[in-house]
Amino acid sequence: MNEPESAVPEVRLTAWIRGRVQGVGFRWYTRATALEIGGLAGFATNLTDGRVQVVAEGPKESCERLLAWLTGADTPGRVDGVTEIWDSPRGGYPTFEIR
């Protein structure tokens, strides 16, 4: 069945952020930015190797805005690189949280 023209495609963005991104409020600002953009659910979590993982589900445009922020100059700390993958949303996130 085809989607109506007005349907907004929902996506899942998973991003791994490298650099000085732990201990600088990166997850907090990521959550605040996701909530400001609106329509996003997911989480930001520290990984044991020093990276931060971000999973965001919602409208594609909103996920693209979050990714632009993650790769931009306004993040806390220092981002050396971002690896991202796109997928279909899986659900299960009531809001955007810090883990």
Residue, then its C-alpha position, 0 to 999 in steps of 0.5 A: m500500500n502506498e503512503p499518502e503524499s502528506a505522510v512524513p517518513e520516519v527514520r532511525l539515525t544511529a550515530w557514533i561521535r568521536g573526539r573529546v565528547q565525554g565529561v563535557g556535557f555532550r549527552w545533555y546538550t544532545r538531548a536538549t537539542a533533540l527536544e528543541i528540534g522536536g518529534l525525536a525519541g531515542f537516547a545518547t550514551n557514553l561508550t567505553d571506548g570514549r565515543v558517544q552513541v546517539v540513536a534518534e527516531g522521528p521525521k527524517e528532517s528532524c534526524e537530519r537537523l540533529l545530525a547537522w548539529l552533531t557534526g557542527a561547531d556548536t557541540p560541547g567538547r571537540v568532535d573529530g568525526v561522526t559515523e552514521i547509519w540510517d534505518s527504519p524506526r523500531g520504536g520503544y522510546p517514550t522520549f529522548e533520554i540520556r543513558 
